[in-house]
Amino acid sequence: MSESGNALIDRGAVRALADRLLEPGCKGVPPHWWGRTPADLLEDAPRLFADGVFGPVCVLDADALAHNLAAMARWCRERGVELAPHGKTHMSPQLAARQFDAGASAVTVATVGQAALYRAFGVRRLILANEVVDAAGLAWLAGQLDSDPELQVVCWVDSVRGVELMSAALAGAQRPVEVCVEVGLPGGRTGCRSDGDIDAVARAAAASPHLRLVGVAGYEAALGHGRDPAGLAVVRDHLAQVRSAVLRLAPLFSTGQVLVSAGGSTYFDAVADMLTDWPGPIAVRSVVRSGCYLTHDHGLYARTSPLADVLRPAMTVHAQVVSCPEPGLAILTMGRRDVAFDQDLPLPLDLPGSSVVKLNDQHAYLRLGDTERVDVGQWLRFGVSHPCTVFDKWRVLCELDGDGRVRDVIRTFF
């Protein structure tokens, strides 16, 4: 995948987002922006918090985003791996375009629907890191491949039955669908659990006239994100099985360069350690699929990312104190509709002795530290944990420079 980023996404379609009106009811921007275009707004370089916005507000730090893009690209080059960042993290063609600019070779998606969104913006390199067995999804995929000879899509298979369903649904397609046999973890998610199953699925895929076996894939964080010795041992055992499968199945692959892919946002260092430096005549492309590196966070990935000391948190949620109903407790205008809570509750950045203890749909309960006080009406900043489940709560996010001016308006499509 040596094409430039300009060839891998439709830049005109991405630029056109700046001319799309901000819809009425769009949260996180001042209401007098509704009905205007980002292109119009950005001419004045407004300061978001001085322009009449009401909370809660989720913002992106322009400098941190640029830093993280460069840092991850540099790390991948130094380790000899490709990066196909997971587009489900942000579902933003604008951010995907920046990732291509930084050297990404593809966008990873988890569903056919996500693939369709990125195809609407002309993305030509997609890793669909999942099994695809529904006839409608496969018909759409076949149509895309048949209509665009430059499109490359690869998805996973983990059962002979899945191979049969795919082959039947693709019977009329002109181009075969590329697949990787997926290696799974006991107790984990999808993926073959034994070497025997891996080999049987690979043979079935290689024999299908409608599929093209191109590699092996895994997901090493299926059981959690612990970086303790026991957790890392499980990860390395899984990656060793992936590596063994690549070597064992080499005669079955119908490509001159085998694809091997793994790597969420916690263990991509282990992936680079164990899925590079291949022996003998076998040519392998090693691809990591981290997505959360782009914004990083103040919680889960601040604890577990291999680049935790390098990456910078680029996403914050701002909320206002709406009530102080009893000593030591403040209620804020931020809830489950606005911020992630699946990994950790939001982290107060201005009050290190305080903690968010509960969220309702629209409110946060902030338990104050012994010496900390807030006033009704006060704005507070919060870090997030797991950016995937923050992005999906916002249709637009303002990207701010160091002076608080709006650098860009980022759209998401969940």
C-alpha positions, -999 to 999 in steps of 0.1 A, spaced: 0 0 0 24 26 -12 -2 51 -26 -3 86 -12 -31 96 12 -46 117 -15 -53 85 -35 -69 67 -6 -97 91 3 -118 116 -17 -104 149 -5 -132 168 -23 -158 150 -3 -140 156 29 -135 193 21 -172 196 13 -181 190 49 -169 225 56 -198 237 34 -225 216 51 -248 236 74 -247 229 111 -281 214 119 -305 230 144 -301 212 178 -265 204 172 -250 204 207 -216 216 216 -217 247 195 -234 281 201 -270 280 188 -264 311 167 -240 288 146 -270 266 136 -277 271 100 -242 284 92 -213 264 77 -180 257 93 -163 274 64 -182 306 72 -175 304 109 -138 296 106 -132 328 87 -136 347 120 -115 322 141 -140 324 169 -133 315 205 -158 288 213 -162 296 250 -166 333 244 -191 329 216 -222 319 236 -218 281 238 -237 263 266 -226 231 281 -217 204 281 -191 208 254 -166 182 241 -135 197 224 -104 185 207 -69 199 212 -54 207 178 -18 206 190 -22 173 208 -39 157 178 -10 168 155 15 155 181 -2 121 184 -5 117 146 33 123 142 43 102 172 24 71 162 35 74 125 71 77 137 68 47 160 53 25 132 81 34 108 107 26 134 92 -7 143 86 -18 106 48 -21 109 19 -5 89 -9 13 106 -46 8 97 -62 29 124 -96 18 136 -121 42 121 -149 32 145 -131 52 172 -141 85 157 -162 77 125 -149 110 111 -137 112 75 -119 144 84 -98 127 110 -93 96 88 -79 120 61 -53 133 86 -44 97 95 -38 90 58 -17 121 56 5 108 84 11 75 65 -18 52 74 -22 25 48 -59 17 54 -89 24 76 -101 -4 99 -138 -8 105 -159 -33 125 -191 -35 105 -203 -32 69 -222 -1 78 -190 16 90 -174 5 57 -202 20 38 -197 54 55 -160 55 46 -168 44 11 -191 73 8 -160 95 12 -140 75 -13 -118 54 10 -101 27 -11 -83 6 15 -105 -10 42 -98 -37 68 -132 -50 80 -120 -66 112 -149 -89 117 -167 -119 101 -193 -109 74 -219 -136 69 -252 -117 61 -262 -118 25 -271 -81 23 -238 -70 36 -219 -93 12 -240 -82 -17 -231 -46 -10 -194 -55 -6 -194 -74 -39 -210 -44 -56 -184 -21 -43 -155 -43 -54 -170 -49 -88 -176 -12 -94 -141 0 -83 -111 -20 -94 -88 1 -71 -108 -8 -40 -91 -32 -15 -111 -48 13 -102 -76 36 -124 -92 63 -121 -122 87 -134 -158 86 -134 -181 116 -156 -211 106 -162 -234 77 -198 -225 79 -189 -188 75 -169 -196 44 -199 -215 30 -223 -186 36 -198 -161 21 -193 -183 -10 -230 -187 -16 -237 -150 -12 -209 -140 -35 -217 -165 -63 -224 -138 -88 -196 -115 -79 -169 -106 -104 -141 -102 -79 -133 -125 -49 -134 -111 -14 -100 -112 4 -101 -128 38 -78 -135 68 -84 -165 90 -90 -151 125 -72 -166 155 -92 -162 188 -86 -165 225 -104 -190 248 -131 -171 265 -127 -142 241 -146 -129 211 -146 -143 176 -117 -163 161 -107 -200 158 -98 -215 191 -75 -243 180 -48 -250 154 -70 -276 138 -99 -252 134 -75 -225 120 -62 -250 94 -97 -262 84 -110 -227 79 -79 -217 59 -83 -247 36 -120 -240 31 -113 -203 23 -84 -212 -1 -107 -237 -19 -135 -212 -24 -136 -196 -59 -153 -165 -43 -127 -159 -16 -90 -151 -16 -71 -162 15 -45 -135 21 -34 -137 57 -40 -143 94 -55 -119 120 -60 -117 157 -72 -94 185 -50 -97 215 -70 -75 239 -101 -97 238 -97 -106 274 -89 -72 288 -62 -45 290 -40 -56 318 -2 -51 314 7 -72 344 30 -102 337 0 -126 336 -19 -104 311 11 -100 289 18 -137 289 -17 -144 275 -12 -117 249 21 -132 238 7 -167 237 -20 -155 214 4 -137 191 26 -167 190 -3 -187 177 -10 -161 151 27 -162 140 27 -200 139 -4 -200 117 12 -176 92 42 -199 89 22 -231 88 -4 -218 62 22 -202 39 14 -226 10 -23 -218 10 -21 -180 7 -30 -166 -28 -9 -135 -25 28 -127 -28 28 -108 4 9 -122 34 -11 -99 56 -8 -104 94 -28 -80 116 -34 -75 153 -30 -47 177 -56 -26 195 -45 4 215 -29 -14 245 -6 -41 231 6 -28 198 42 -30 211 38 -67 217 24 -71 181 54 -53 167 77 -75 187 62 -108 177 47 -103 143 78 -89 125 112 -103 115 98 -132 93 121 -160 82 132 -172 48 113 -165 16 79 -156 31 70 -119 26 47 -105 53 30 -71 58 25 -66 96 -4 -42 103 -15 -28 136 -50 -14 140 -48 10 170 -74 37 169 -74 54 203 -39 68 200 -52 97 180 -69 114 210 -53 92 237 -71 98 270 -68 105 307 -79 71 319 -77 36 303 -50 44 277 -31 68 300 -26 36 321 -21 10 293 -9 25 261 27 15 252 32 52 243 16 66 274 46 87 281 46 101 246 10 106 236 -11 136 248 -48 136 258 -65 155 231 -102 153 242 -119 170 271 -155 176 282 -164 208 298 -194 211 321 -210 237 345 -218 234 381 -256 236 383 -262 228 419 -243 224 453 -272 207 471 -252 195 501 -217 198 516 -190 182 495 -213 175 465 -216 193 432 -240 184 404 -228 192 369 -244 195 334 -228 164 320 -241 129 319 -243 95 302 -255 112 270 -223 132 269 -193 113 282 -179 78 284 -185 56 315 -178 21 302 -142 21 314 -139 49 340 -160 78 350 -148 113 339 -117 126 356 -119 162 370 -88 180 357 -92 212 378 -98 195 411 -73 166 416 -88 157 450 -123 153 437 -140 125 418 -171 119 397 -190 91 416 -221 87 395 -237 98 362 -274 102 353 -285 108 317 -278 146 319 -260 151 353 -227 142 370 -222 138 407 -189 153 417 -177 144 452 -154 172 463 -120 168 480 -117 180 516 -102 213 508 -119 219 474 -148 241 467 -168 251 436 -195 276 430 -228 273 411 -222 284 375 -185 275 375 -171 256 345 -149 226 350 -128 204 326 -129 167 326 -107 141 311 -122 110 295 -114 73 295 -120 53 263 -125 79 235 -146 55 213 -176 60 236 -172 97 238 -170 104 200 -203 86 194 -222 110 216 -213 141 195 -222 150 160 -197 178 158 -166 186 179 -147 218 178 -110 216 175 -93 244 194 -58 259 192 -38 269 222 -56 303 224 -90 286 225 -99 296 189 -117 271 167 -93 256 143 -118 232 127 -152 217 132 -150 179 131 -181 159 121 -188 123 132 -211 98 115 -223 72 140 
